[in-house]
Amino acid sequence: MARLPRLNLADIPQHVIQRGNNRGACFFSDKDYAVYLDKLREFSLKYKIAIHSYVLMTNHVHLLLTPSTEDGVSRLIQTLSSYYVRYVNQTYDRTGTLWEGRYKSCLVDSDDYFLLVSRYIELNPIRAKMVKHPSEYPWSSFHANAMGVAIKLITPHYCYKSLGRSKKLRLENYLSLFDSHIPDFTLEEINDSVMKGWTLGGLKFIKQIEKQTGQRNSPLTRGGDRKSKKYREKQIK
């Protein structure tokens, strides 16, 4: 199925992925990761975007964020990408592009999927078999969300805050989420949604977004997709 037109709505979380061109590397040293995160914070403040979770992999980036304006995410990614390409080209005496085409994104249902996507993002280094535990990977929001490390870039979402009244309780409850396995069909759903621009959420949320935008933003009904009886039965199990 072709990718749907990008949806940008204020105050609704988005899962964003940006990949290196031809799956090539985007980061070549610890300094590169640090520069990217520093500029991500600078430009997210400029465009009034809250960053909740992130992971910087060797050849791609995952972000979970909430914009306060409809054009905030596109402006952030455009500005950040342009700056970082210039930095890399100057640092490594290279020319040409660094990123693969346009970034990928999808809206995320806060009530049903926010914490799941956050965990999906921070588990990326595990799935890539780079480390055995997310705490071992340095370029991830796991250190803030699960370990309490002060990272100025991170703004806790209300779903995260609902995990407990105290910071200690929130950290403990968030960390406990990593004790459970994310089913393969859920991993596939999250990946398909962001890569194809489908809204990631329950039926009520999807219908609400479709009504608000006036356009379909989920797969056509067929066996196994999120509107089908088969899919709903999977969610209950």
N, C-alpha and C positions, 0 to 999 in steps of 0.2 A: 504494500500500500504506500502511496506517495505521502511525503511529509505534509502535515496540515499547516496552514498559515500560522505563524507565530502569534501566541496570545500574550499580551502584556497588560496586566491589570494591577492597579495599585493595591497595596496591603494584602496581597495573596502571595504566599511563598512560592518560589520557583526552584526547581532543580536545574542547574546549569552545568553543561560539560563543554569544555573546549579542548580539542585535540591538536597535537603537533601534525604538521603537514606530512602526509604519507606515513602516519604513525611514527614519525621521527621524534627524537628527543627535543624537549623544550628547556630542560634544565641540565646544566653541565657541571655545576659546582654548588656547594652550600650557599655561597654568596648569591647565586642566581635565585634560589628559593627565597632567601631573605629579602632580596630586592623586590621580587614579585609580591610577597606578602605585605611589605611596607607600602607599596604603591596601591595594592588592593585596599588597604585601610584608608589611605589618603583619598582615593577616588570614590570609595563607598561613602565616606563622609561628605564629599563634595556633592554627590548625587542623591544623598539621603537614602541610602540602602543599608539595611541591617544584615550583617553576615552572621549566620547561625552555626554553620558547619562547613568544613572544607577538607580536602586532601589534595596535595600536589604530588602527582605521580611523575615518573621520569618523562613521560610523553603525553600527559593530559592532566586536566584539572577538573575537579568536581566542586561545586559550590551549592549550598542551600542558603537562600537569601530571601529577603522580603523588601521589595521596593516601595517607596511612598508615592511614587508617580508612575504613570504608565510607560514613560520612555526611559525610566531610570536604568533598567538593566542593560538595554541596548547601548546607552551612552557610557555606562560603566565599562562594558566589555570592549567597546570600540576604543575608548581612551586608554584603558589599561593595556590592551593588545598592542596598540600603536607604540606606546611608551616602551613596552617590554621588548618588542622587536628591535627598536632602535638601540636599546641597551645591549641586547645580545649581539647585534651586528657590529656595534662599536667595540664591544669587549673581546669578541673572537675574530675580528677582522673578516667578517663574512658579509654577504649581500643576499637579497631575496627574502621570500616569505618564510615564516616560521610556523604559522597556524594553518590548520586545515579549514578552508572556506569559512562558512558561517558557524557560529556556535550553536549548540543544541540546547533546548530548554523545554520545560513543561511546568504547568501549574500543579501545585500540590495541595491536597485536601489536608488542612491542619489537623482536624479531629481524628482522622483515620490513618493518615500516612506520614505525618511530619517526623515523628520519632523513628519510624521505620526507615525513612530515607536518610535521616541523619546517621543511623547505624550502618546502613548500606554504604554510605560515603566513607565512613571511618574504618570500615572493614575492607576497603579496597586493597590495601597492602597485603592483607591476609589472603584474599582470593588470588592475588598475583604471586603468592608464595615468596614475598620479599621478607616477611617477618612472621613470627608465630603468634604474636599478640600485638594489638594496635598500639599499645604503650611503647613498643619498640621502634615505631616509625615516627621520626621527628617532625614531619611536615603535615601534621593533621590536627584538627580541632579536638581530637580525643583528649589531648592533654588538658584542655580547658573544661570540656564537658564532663569528663569522667574522672579526672585527676585533680581538678581545682587549680591548675596553673593559670596565673593571670595572663591572659592574652587580650590586649586592648582591641584587637580586630573583632572579637566575638561579642555579639549582642544576644543574650538568651531570649528565646521565643517564649510565649506564654505557655505553650505545651511543655517546654522544658521546666519552666517555673512551677508548673502544676505537679511536678514530681515530688515536691516536698516544701514545707515552710522554711526550712533552714538549708543553708548551702550544703552542709554535711549530708543531710537526707537526700537532697537532689542528686548529689554526686553518687551516693550509694545506690539509689534507685536507677539512675541512668546506667551505671556500670552493670547492674544486675540484668539489664536488657541484653547484654552481650553473652549471657549464659545460654540463651536460646538460639537455635539455628533458624536462619531465614530460609524458608522452603525455596526450592529451585523455581517453581512456577511464580513465586513472588519476585525473585531476582529478575526473572524474565519480564515480568510485568513492569517493574521499575525501569529496566533498561529500554524496553520497547517504548514506554511512554516518553522518556526524555529524548530518545533518538528519533522518534516519529512525531513528536509534538502533541501527543495525546494528553489530555488532562488526567492526572493520577489521583483517583479518589473514588468514593462510594457513588452509588447511582444518584443519590439525592444531590450531592455536590456537583456531579457532572451535568445533571439537568439544570441546576442553578446557573452554572457557567455558560451552558449553551443558550439559555434564555437571556442571560445578560449580554452575551456577545452576538447572538443571532446567527451563530454558525456551529456546525457539528465539530466536536473536538474529542471524539473517541472512536474506536473501531466500529465498523458496521456489525450489526448483530449476527453472530455465527457461533457455532459450537465452540466453547472454550474461552470466548472473550468475556470482558467484565460485565456485559449486559445479559449474558446467557444464564440459563438455569445451572448449567454445568459449572460455570465460573463461581456463581453464588454458593453452590454446594462446597466448592473448594475452600471458600473463605470461611465457612462455618466450621470445617474440620480442624 
